[in-house]
């Protein structure tokens, strides 16, 4: 049986915005980043600026790597109570692999550049030769 996450209200998290106790709300999940402040590549100031608040938008604006997103998991301490949650866009999910089936015989992918190359060659020879 999966353990239920600890639930927090926005009100109780507001005061947790110091170097000794810093939490962030990202996509309705609560992260204690106190021990990460010194390690954060962008500096502790950017974390402290949003500590105790919802940092979803600035977090997504920076386009964090998939490694950074994986690292977040160890700092998660809970989630917002249902009534404090906001609808948010899905978290960034990079598609690093191209698993879509490739159509065999897709003429457009190579025929157009080939025809443009031939036309340019003929035009060049006609105009400059």
N, C-alpha and C positions, 0 to 999 in steps of 0.2 A: 504494500500500500504506500502510495507516494505521500510524503509529508506535505501538509498545507503550508504555503508561504506565510510569513508573518505579515500582517496588514498594518498599514500606517495611514494617517490622515495628513493632508497637506499642512494643516495647522500645526500638528506636532513636529513636523519636519522643518518648519520655518526657522527655528532657533538653532538648528544643527548646521551652522555655516562658519565654523571657526577652524583654525589649523588643528585643534585638538579633537574636533568632531565635525566632519564634513560629509554630507550626503547629497546625492544628486537623484533627481527623478528623470528617468529616460524611458520613454514608451510605457509609462505607468508602472515601471519597475523601480525599486529603490536600491541605490548602490551606496555603500559606505566607502568613500574614496580617501579617508583620512590617511591610511598607510600608503596610498599611491601618490599623494601630493608631490613628494620630492622626486618621484620617478617619472611623472607625466612629461612627455617630450615637449609639450607646449607651455610648460611651466605651471607652477601651482596657482598662479594668479587667475588663470582662466577658469580653473575648477572652483576656486574660492568665490569668484564673481557670481557664479550660479549656484553655489552651495545652498542647500535648504529649499531649492526651487526646482521647477521643471526645466531641464536642460536639453530636452529633446531636439528643439530646433537648432540651437548652436551645435549640438553634437552631430546632427545630420548635415549641417552646412559645411562642416570641416571635411566630410567624406572620409571618415575613419576607415582604415584597412580592415580586412577580415581578421587579421591577427589581433588588432585592437579590440574588435568586437568579441573575439574568443576570450581575450584576457578579462573582459568585463565580468564574465560569469563568476569568477572567484570573489568579486566584490559585491555581488547581489545579496541583499539582506532581507528582501521582501518585496511587497507590491502595495500599491495604493488601494484603499478601500474602494469598493464599487462606486459609491456616490462621488468620489473625488477623481475618478478616471476621466480622461478626455479621449475622444476618438482621434486616433493618430494614423498617419499613413503607415503602411507596412515598413518595417525596418529594412534598410538596404540589404539586398540579397544579391551579391555579385554572381554573375553567370560567367565563370572563368573558363568553362569548357563549352565546346560547341557540340552538343550531343544530338542536335537535330539531324535527321537523315538527309543526306545530300541527294538531290535528284540527279540521276544519271542522264546524260545527254542534254543538259541545260545549255542550249545554244547561245542564249543571250549573254551568258557570263564571259564568253570569249569571242563570239562572232562580231559583236559591235566594235570592240577595240581593234580587231583584225581588219575589219572593213574601213574603219577610220584611218588606220595606218597605211593601207593600200591606197586610199584616196589621197592622203597627204603626199605619199611618194609620187603618185602620178602627177598631181598638181605641181609639185616641186620640179620634177623633170620637165614638165611642159613650160613652166614659167621661167626657170633658171638654167635650162640646158641648151 
